Amino acid sequence: KLSFTKVGANVELKRPSLNKKTTIALTVSDTGIGIAENKQREVFEAFKQADGSISRKFGGTGLGLSISRELAKLLGGEIQLSSTEGVGSSFTFYIPVTATAVETNVPAKETPEAKKNPVHVDPESSIFADDNQTVISEIGPIDFIKDDLESWKPGDKVILIVEDDPNFTKILVQQCHEKGFKCLASPTGELGYELAVKTAPIAIILDINLPGINGWKVLDLLKENQSTRHIPVHIMSGEDETIMSSGKGAIGYLTKPAKKGDLDLAFNRINEYVSKKVSSLLLVEDDANLRKSIKILIGDKDVNITEATTGEQALDLLSKNTYECMILDLGLSDMSGFELIRKIEASSIQKTPIIIYTGKDLTKEENEMLQKYAETIIIKGVKSEERLLDETALFMHRVISDMPKSKQTMIHKIHSKTDHFKDKKVLIVDDDMRNIFALTKVLSEQGMKVTRADNGITALEILEKETNFDVILMDIMMPELDGYQTIKRIRAMGPLKNIPVIALTAKAMKEDRQKCIDAGASDYMAKPLNIEKLLSLLRVWLYK
């Protein structure tokens, strides 16, 4: 596919003259649009293109050169770029003849200590087996840093560190030992997840920028697996905090480089979570009957529910106590739930995950405000009790297998039930056909009827002829007509003024989410997509 070369232009493959005994090189040259000198480094970064505007002429994800560069590094080589704007570009891929490929399926070197206490992973049950990922048949000592892998035993208080920086990992290991914990360390997300499944640590410290799968994907996997979703995860990363961390169930976020005082606070927070035998939940609801039914639904020996019937009472309780999460109804006697949230945000009260549980029909402005500050919005109706139980279990880090059988069944059911998607019509708008095919497969399996558009202009043409869609999934970075402009035009179409539109984008900062909402999107989800979270989001909007 000639993405950046006009029809009729040339793409040439050639091998430069080199010493064939030491180096192999392959050059790809085109006569396309070229790349400005000040953009030539940037195009090798993930999700970056020379024209980074969302309405650029050419499509693509901005990942090709980033992936190619990493592959070259793995082979001991590099990629060099030569380009002139308006003339074309040449990319040369160099690898040494003497380079040896990394052997990924070689079992870890065994020692007598490792043989005594190996951690076995069943290849058939590995989540990576179907994705052509390396399956770890046995985890032995890792040539990374010295941890407690050789000496740990079931029942030990173990903290798992998933971090690829050996210097920072050494600091964290030392902190763990000073706090009385044993420690396991993994430099990759894949190995970290396997260790979490097989060793059941009491807490996990997770970096985001990892080789292989990143920290967000690891967090998704942990929270999707009912044997690990209760484990407290504290993120420590060089990335700035984004809107994703608290919504995915992380207990904290520390931006590196970290001071010792910040690390102490983070470990104190981890210790609070792991030492708690009973989770605390604040229920803010003025309807006595509803409070009673929620307590019956959620309450058990491992949950302590505190009730508040007014906003002022809730503020007083929040200022004096710490809660794992708060359930909030929007209709209170002394102030609205919106006012309560604003007062919490304006105060020094510690941030508590908020689950909005309401029967109110939300306006666009109300929804925008809640999306900024609440982790989850549940509209009262069919299956809303199951979702409330599931979301509170996530934020309170409850062990699903320890819950009453009836509640285990409710949670299992909401993660597998497809009836609420049956025959619902969805329009997917994305210029990357891989995304369209992947989403089509997932949503069709849920019983949804899928229509596809590969750009905003095509989407508008479809919507002019057919308006009876239940929801629209909208990519933002598209050629010609971007997602923001497409959403604005959809909102100007009378019959589609209130149709749910969920924006899907690789941009994940707070201002990106707000920009989507300002354009008219009903909700927002960052790529790479977590399918379970997407389905959960669809449930919210399809219930309305």
N, C-alpha and C positions, 0 to 999 in steps of 0.2 A: 504494500500500500504506500503510495507516494503522498504522504500527508502534507509536506511543505514544499512540494515541487509542482509547478503548474503543468497542465496537460501538454504533452509534446516536449517537455524538458528532459534532460538526460540524467541518469543515475549510473555511475560507473564503479565497478569493483576491480581493484587491482592489488598486486602484491609489490610493495616497494623493494628496491634493491638493498638487501641486508646480508650480513654474514649468516648464511643458512644453517651454520653449525651451532649458532648461539641464540638466534632470535627468529621468531615467526611474526609477521605483521600482515594485517589485512586492512586496506583502506576502502572506505565507502565515500564517494564524492557525488554531490548533486549540483544542479544549476538552479537551485530554488531561491528562497527569499533571503538566505544568509542570516547571520547572527551578529548583532552589534558587539563591539569589543567589550563594553561594560557589562554585557549579559553572558559572556562566554563561560564564566565560572558558575554563574547562577543556574544555567540549564542542566547542570549535573546534580542539582539538589532535587530531592523528591517533591513532586507536585509543582515543579517550576517549569515555565517555558519562557522563551525570549519575549513573547507577547503574553504577559500574565493577566491581561484583562479578561473578565468573564465573558465578554462578547467578542472575543477574538475570532478571526475568520476561520482558523483551522481548529479541529477538535483534538482529542487526546487527553491522557491523564497526567502527563508530565512525569512519568515514572520510568520510561524506557532507558534514558541515559543514566539515571541513577542506578538502575538494576545492572546495566551493562558495566558501569564503573566498578560496582562491587564484585561482579563475576570476574572482571579482569584482575582485581586485587587478589581474589581467592586463587587465581592461577599464577600469581607472582608477577603480573604485568600491569599495564596501564592503558588509558585511552588518551590520545592527544587530538586537539581540535584546531583546525585552521579555517577561518571563515571571513568573508567580506560581504557586507550588506548589499543585497541586490545582485550579487554575483553567484554565491553558492557557498557550500561548506564541505570540508573533508574531515572525516573522523578516521583515525588510524588506531587499530587495536594491536598492541604489542604484547607478546608473551615469550618468556625465555624457553628455549628448547629443553633446558635442564630442569625446569620446574616440575615438581611432583604434585599430583592432585591430592587433595585432602581425602583420606579414607574415613568415611563417616560411619561405616557399618562394622568397624573393627571393635570388638569388645574392649572395655576399659581394662587396663593392666591390673591383674589381681595381686593382692598381698595376702599373707596369712590372716591379717585382721579382717580384710574385706570378705574372705571366704567364710568367716565365722558369722557374719551378719549381712549377707547380700540383700539388696532390695530388688525383687524380681518384678518385672513389668510384663504382663501378658500381651504379646503383640496383637492378639485378636481384639483386645479391648481398648487398644490405644486409639485415641481420637485422631492421631496423625496417620494411621495405617492406610486410610482411604484417600489421603491427600498427598501421597508420594513423599511423605516426610520420613525422616530417619526414625525408626522405632528402636528405642533403647532397650536391649534385652537384659542388661544388668547394669546397675549403677555402682561403680566402684570409686575409689579415690580419684578426685578430679585434680589435674595439674593446674590449679588456679590459685588458691590460697589454702592454708591449713585451717580446716574447720573440724567439726565433731562427727563427721560421717562415719569414721571408723569405730567410734566408741558409743554412739547413741543407741538407745534401746527403747522399745515401745513403753510408753508411760512417762518418758522424760519430757520435761518442758522445753520444747524446741522451737526456736524462731528460724524461719526460712528467709534467707536474703537472696533476692533475684536481682543481681547487679553485675555489670560487666567491667566496672572500674575496680581493679584489684586494690588500689590504695584506699578508696572509700570503703570497700568491702572489709578491709582489715580494721578500719576504725569501727565499723558497725559490729564486727565480730567481737572486738574488745569490749564495746559497750554491752553487748549481750552477756558476755561472761561476767562483767562487773555487776550486772543486774541479777545474776544467778541463773541465766538461761543457757542451754546448749544451743549450738548454732550450726545450720547447714547453709552452704553457699552455692549458688549456681550462676554462671556467667551468661546463660541463655534462657529465654522464655520457655522453650520446649522442655529443657531439662528441669527447669524450675517447676513447671506444671506437673511433670511426672513425679518429682519429689514430693510435691504437695499432696498428690493423690495417694502415694504409697507410704508416706511418713506421718500424715495428719499433724502438721505443726500447729502450735497454739496461736501463732500469728505469722504474718508474712510482710516483709519490707520489699517493696517493688519499685524498680526503676522503669521508666517509660521507654527511653531510647536503648533498645536491646538489639543485638544481632539476631537475625531470624524473625520470629514473631515479636511484635513490640509489647510493651506493658499493658496497653489497653486490651489487646487480644487475650493476654494471659488473665487479666481481671475478668473479662467476659467468660472465659472458660471456667474459671474458678466459681463464678456466681451461677453459671448454668448447671454445674455439677452439684447434685444435691448432697454429695458427701463432703464437698469443700466450701459450699456457699456461705456457711456460718463462720468461716475463719476470718478474723479481722485482718484487713489489708491496709497498710499505711504506705502511701506513695511517697517516694523521695526521688526527685528528678530534676535535671537541669532545665526542663521545660517549665514555662510559667503555668500556673494552675488554670485549667479550663473548666467549662461548664459540665464536663463529663464525669469528674471524679466522684462527687457526692451522689449524683444520680445513679452511678454504677455500684454504690455501696461501700466505697472506701471510707475509712474512719478518720483519715487525715491526709494532708498534702504538705510536704516540705520541699521548698525549692532550693536546689543546690547552687552554689556552695553553701553549706550549712555551718553555722556557728555551734560551739559545744552546748550553749544554752538552749538552742533550738532543738538539738538532738535529744537533750535531757527531757525537754517538754514532750517530744514525740514518743520517747520510750515510756514516759509517765502515762501518756494517753493509751499506749499499747497495754501497759500493765493494768490500767483501770479496766480495760475491756476483758482481758484474760482472767483477771481475778474475780470478776463479777459472777456470781452464781444465779442472780436474778436480774433480768433486764427491766428497765423503767420506761414506761410509756405515758405520755401526757395526752389525755382525751379531752378536747375542748369542744363541748356540745351542750346546748341548752335544753335539748329534748331528753327527758328522763327515760322514756321508753327506748329511745335509740341508744342512749348510753348503756342501758342494761343489755340490749341485744349485742352491742359491740363487745362488751365485757365477756359475754358468754362465748362469742365467736373467737376472741383472741386470748382471753384469760386462761392461765394455767399456772402450775406451781413455779415455772421459770419466768413469769411475767408479773410485774407489779404495776397496776394501772392506777394513775392518779387522775381524778376527775376535776374539771373546771367548767363552770357553767357560764362564766362571763369573760370578756377580754381582760379586764383588770385583774381578775383572779389568776388567769393564765400568765400574765406578765409577772405577777408577784411570785408565782411558783417557779417560773423560768429563771428569775433573778436569784433564787435561793437553792435551786436543785439542778441536777444534770439528768437529761433524758436521752435515750437512744433515738427516739423519734416522737413526733407529735401528730396526732390526727386532729384536723381542724375542719369544723363546719363553718361555712361562710356567713350564716345568719345567726348572729348573737344578739342578746337583748341590749347591751350597752354600746357596742360598736360592731362594725362589720368585720368579717375575717380579713378583708383587705386592709382596714385600718390597723388591725392587730399586727399583721405582717409588717406594715410600714413602721410601726413603733418598735418592733423587734429589731428590724434592720437599722433603725436610727439609734439604738441603745448599745450598751456594751455586753449584752446578754450573749452567752456562748451559742454559736450556730447549732441549731438542732434540725435534722432532716424533717421536712414538713410534708405530710400526706394530706392533700385536700380531698375531703369526702363530702360531696354536696349533691343536691338534687337540682340546683339552680342552673338555668340556661345562661351560659356565659356570653357576654358581648365580646367583640374583638379586643377592646381595650382591657377588659377584665382578664381575658385569657393571656394577653401580652404581659400583664403585671404578674400573674401567677407563674408564668413560664420563667420569669426572672428569678423568683425566690423559692418556689416549691419544687421538691424533687419529683412528686407524682401527683397527678390529678385523677381522681376516680369519680365518675358520674354515677350516682345511685341508680340502680336498675338491675336488669338481668345479669347474673354472674358477678355483680359488684362486690358481694361479700367474699367470694373466693379471691378476687384481686386484692381486697383489703387485707385479708389474712396473709396472702403471699408477699405483699409489699412490706408489711410490718415485720414479717419473719426475716426478710432480707436485711432491713435496717437494724433489727435487734440481734442479728447474728444467731438466730435460733437453729439448733440442730434438728433438721426435719425428722430424722429417724427417732428422736426422743419425744416428738409430739404425739398426742393421741392419734390413734389409727384413722379416726374420722377426719381429722384435720390434715393428716398426711394425704389422704385420698383427695381432699379438696384441692390441695396444692398440685398434686400430680395431675389432676383433671384439668386445671387451668392451663397447664403447660402443654397439654396434648389435645385438648378439645378443639374441634374445627367447625362445629355447627354454626357459630356466630359469623363465620366467614362465607358460609355456603351461599353461592349465587350473588354475592356482592360484586359490583362492577368497579374495577380499578383501572385508571389510566396511568401508565408508566411513561415518563418523559425523560429520556437520557440519551446523550449522543454516543455513549460507549455501549456497543452491542453486547459486550460481555456482561455488563451490569444488567441490561434488559433481559438477557437470557436467564441469568441467575435468579433475578427477582421473579420472572415469569414462572420458572420451575417451582420456586418455593410457594408463591401465592396460588398457583394452580393446584398444587397438592393440598392446599387448605380449602379448596372448593370455590375459589374466587374466579370470576370471569375477567380476563386480562386483555386490555387493548394497549398497543405500544405506539410510541412516537419517538423518532430519533432526534427531534429538535423542537424548539418552541413554536416555530411557524407551523409545522405539521400538527402539533398539538392543538393549536387554535383552529386549524381547519377541521379537525375531527370534532372539536367541541361546538363548532357552528352547526354541524349536522346532527350531533347527538349530545344531549345534555343530561341524560339520566345516569350519570356516574355517581357512585357512592363516595369515592375518595380519589385524589390525584397524588401521585408520588412524583416530585419535581426535582430534577437535578438543577444545580445553579450554574455551574461552569459549562456553558454550551456555546457553540459558534453561532454567528449571525444574530440570534435573538436569545439573550441569556435568561436564566430562570427568574430573576427579579422582574424583568420586563414582561415576561410571559405571565407571571402571577398577577401583575397589575392589570394586564389586559383581560385576564379571566375574571377578575373582580369587577371589571367594568361591564361584563356581560350579564344582563339581568338575571336569567335563570340560574347562573352559577355564582351569584354573589356570596352565598353562604356555604358552598361546597367545601369540605375539608381538603386542604392542600398541605401536604407534608413536604418540607424542603429537605433535600438530601445533598450534602456537600462535604468535601474534604476539609473545608475551612471550619475550625472548631473553637475559635476564640469567642468570648462573650459578645463582642461587637458584631461578629458575623451572625450569631443567632438573632440579635436584635435587628440587624439589617433585613434578615429574612422575614421576621414578624412585621416590620415596618412596610415591607413590600406587599403584605397581605397574606403571608403564609399562616396557616392555623397552628403549625408546629414545626419543629426542626429536629433533624437527626444528623449527626456527624458520621462521615465515612472514615474507615471501613465499617460497614453496617454490622451490627449485632442483630441477627435475625430474630432472636427471642424478644429483644427490646423493641424491634420494629413491629412484631406481631402484637406485643402488648400495647404499643402506641396506637396501632390500628384498632384494637379493641375499644380503646377510649373513644376514638372519634366515630366509630361505627355504632356505638351504643347510643349516640345522640339522636 
